[in-house]
């Protein structure tokens, strides 16, 4: 069920952990770090990886990063963090990721033609898909959506629309499925899941947390969401996590 207004702040994390085991699932961009003009332009606060590892220890290991970024990209920014990382919207599940399929020459040509038409577009190739960022070419939005929808139909891929980005990836993978899988495994099984994220691609995570008896926490501006709580931005996320 989607809600649009009046989302309260979440209770302090320490109150939840005092009552029951908590499993914490965190998005990366827009949640732990501010969104930047380009994926590589983000600023990662000094010591973030170590502070997340300390938080994971406080939760007896029940912490996971669940991101649209590739796992290698996340680890490149965090320096090989020693916690569970789920990349590519669930397609890269720890070391166990489905083998990506090759995109057809026709689809690759469509992407190249679109990028040539709109020089400000950023094409990001990932292990399990491709993302088209149009933050620097907002006028290209309709063209990007049209081309990516057509490729998705041709290749049998899922379309994921985020903040000024459209991504194609495996239809069978999403953040909610990643959460559901982890909740069946130790050390997460039996805990109450909390999923914290900012984008529409995090809605699957919010829904999966609710199904497992937990909650979603939306970061940023109010919008229709399955989350039950909201934090205004990344500084408030850090404060709530006591990072």
Long-range contacts (C-beta under 8 A, 24 or more apart in sequence): 1-226, 2-224, 2-225, 2-226, 3-224, 3-225, 3-226, 3-227, 3-228, 4-222, 4-223, 4-224, 4-225, 5-222, 7-218, 7-222, 7-225, 7-227, 7-228, 7-229, 7-230, 8-229, 8-230, 9-229, 9-230, 9-231, 10-194, 10-215, 10-217, 10-229, 10-230, 10-231, 10-240, 12-240, 13-240, 13-241, 13-242, 14-242, 16-192, 16-194, 17-58, 17-59, 20-191, 20-192, 21-59, 21-60, 21-62, 21-190, 21-191, 21-192, 22-59, 22-62, 22-191, 22-192, 22-193, 22-194, 23-59, 23-62, 23-63, 23-64, 23-182, 23-183, 23-188, 23-191, 23-192, 23-193, 23-194, 23-214, 24-55, 24-59, 24-62, 24-63, 24-64, 24-193, 24-194, 24-196, 25-63, 25-64, 25-65, 25-66, 25-175, 25-179, 25-182, 25-193, 25-194, 25-195, 25-196, 25-205, 25-209, 26-52, 26-63, 26-64, 26-65, 26-66, 26-196, 26-197, 27-65, 27-66, 27-67, 27-175, 27-195, 27-196, 27-197, 27-198, 27-199, 27-202, 27-205, 27-219, 28-65, 28-67, 28-68, 28-69, 28-74, 29-67, 29-68, 29-69, 29-198, 29-199, 30-163, 30-197, 30-198, 30-199, 30-219, 30-220, 30-234, 31-196, 31-197, 31-198, 31-219, 31-234, 31-237, 32-65, 32-234, 32-237, 32-238, 33-77, 33-234, 34-234, 35-163, 37-135, 37-136, 38-122, 38-133, 38-135, 39-69, 39-73, 39-122, 39-124, 39-133, 42-77, 44-77, 44-78, 45-238, 48-78, 48-243, 49-78, 49-79, 49-80, 49-81, 51-243, 52-78, 52-81, 52-83, 52-243, 53-81, 53-82, 53-83, 55-241, 55-242, 55-243, 56-83, 60-187, 61-187, 62-187, 62-188, 62-191, 64-178, 64-182, 64-188, 66-90, 66-175, 66-178, 66-179, 66-195, 66-197, 66-205, 68-131, 68-160, 68-162, 68-167, 68-199, 68-201, 69-126, 70-126, 70-127, 70-128, 71-97, 71-127, 72-127, 84-182, 86-175, 86-178, 86-182, 87-127, 88-126, 88-127, 88-128, 88-129, 88-169, 88-173, 89-160, 89-167, 89-169, 89-173, 89-174, 89-175, 89-178, 89-201, 90-173, 90-174, 90-175, 90-176, 90-177, 90-178, 91-127, 91-128, 91-129, 91-169, 91-170, 91-173, 92-127, 92-128, 93-178, 93-181, 97-127, 97-128, 98-128, 98-170, 98-172, 98-173, 100-127, 100-128, 100-129, 100-170, 101-155, 103-130, 103-151, 103-155, 104-154, 104-155, 106-154, 107-151, 107-154, 107-155, 110-147, 110-150, 110-151, 111-147, 111-151, 114-140, 114-143, 114-144, 114-147, 117-143, 118-143, 118-144, 126-167, 126-169, 128-169, 128-170, 128-173, 129-157, 129-167, 129-168, 129-169, 129-170, 130-167, 130-168, 131-165, 131-166, 131-167, 131-168, 132-165, 132-166, 132-167, 133-164, 133-165, 134-164, 134-165, 134-166, 135-163, 135-164, 135-165, 138-164, 160-201, 161-200, 161-201, 162-199, 162-200, 162-201, 163-198, 163-199, 167-201, 174-201, 174-204, 175-201, 175-202, 175-204, 175-205, 175-208, 176-203, 176-204, 176-205, 176-206, 176-207, 176-208, 177-204, 177-208, 178-205, 179-204, 179-205, 179-208, 179-209, 179-212, 180-208, 180-211, 180-212, 183-208, 183-212, 196-231, 196-237
